[in-house]
Amino acid sequence: MPLPQNINAIIGAGVFGIVCAATLYVVEHYRQDRRRHAMAKDLARLNNELAVLRRELDSLLAQQKQKYFYNMLAPQQIHVWSISRATKRGKRNKRESLISTSTATEDYASAFDADSSDLEFYDVSDEEIDTSTLEVDLGKLDATLDEGTAGDLDACVRQLQNLCLEFPENPQLLWRLAKAHYRLFEKTELTDHIHKGIEACTSALKLKPELANVHKWLAILLGSRTKIQPMKEKILDGHLFKEHVDAAIRLNPLDPVLHHMLGRFAYDIAELKWYERKVAAALFADPPNATYEEALDHFYEAEKLQKADWKENMLYIAKCKIKLGEVPEGLSILERMVHASDDNGVDGQVELEVKELLKKYSR
């Protein structure tokens, strides 16, 4: 399983900023009060406009359903009449009657198929999609998403958008579109890609909430959004981040990246100062809580599932060991990292931190 490039950029500053932002929330509180009054007026006006639109939509749907009911009822009556006529005319006319019945049934199906695409309850299941063609496309797209350049990713986004128009009820396309937007954000640092990615994941979640990759990439995008959010929103995104990582692990407990993400979250919670914990407790009835032992368990699980050298995960195992007072073991891991190979997109920051820790604790 290829790991995301630059997992540190995905989680690091984002997850830590989620919780530490609580200490600055008190300062923001009074400023937000003034904005809240203006927002309340805008929301009231918007609510009235939505109510009018909803009434108009309900009226339109009622008219459509009445028309579709009439179109479906008529072919059914022809179908019943044909069967009755065939019975009375006997064996000699049976063949002619069956032809009439078949034609009427086909007309019924045609009328329903032609119109029902506009109905709210019409369902397009995965079985109705041309899966053979789609699987080939997704295989190529997945390779581009993992290794493509900015130009490749831009073309990938356009292709996925076209596929989403062709298969609008397919969550597999939507979470890949979210991942493509995240990859472009990595390459270009354009925050618009974060918003579009979250929007795509949210749509996929409504269609199929039991897909692990939907929760996984929504958590990654939420973690990245903390870099551009105001303080209160950072904290709220922290709760959403944890919620979706937990959901993804329940659905796919064998994904090493998910365990690493949860380990990073637990590590940053364990790092909080006492006053930061008090602020978090004042803001939330059930503030997040974790220990270095819990973080270490997740990092060990990620290492076991990855079955290869993963320098960033090894770094956090070493850091947990040092925090727990097991300094010699932590140093041993750091020294092993210097000679370990890593093809999981480790950045220079990880290498720099390894050297600094070795220099600090080797004394």
Buried (B, 14 or more C-beta within 10 A) or exposed (E): EEBBBBBBBBBBBBBBBBBBBBBBBEEBEEEEEEEEEEEEEEEEEEEEEEEEEEEEEEEEEEEBEEEBEEBBEEBEEBBEEBEEBBEEEEEEBEEEBEEBBEBBBEBBEEBBEEBBEEEEEEEEEEEEBEEEEBEEEBEEBBEBBBEBEEEBBBBBBEBBBEBBEEBEBBBBBBBBBBBBBBBBBBBEEEEEBBBBBBBBBBBBBEBBEEBBBBBBBBBBBBBBBBBEBBBBBBBBBBBBBBBBBBBBBEBBEEBBBBBBBBBBBBBBBBBBEEEBBBBBEEBBEEBBEBBBEBBBBBBBBBBEBBEEBBBBBBBBBBBBBBBBEBBEBBBEBBBEBEEBEBEBBBBEBBBEBBEEBBEEBEE
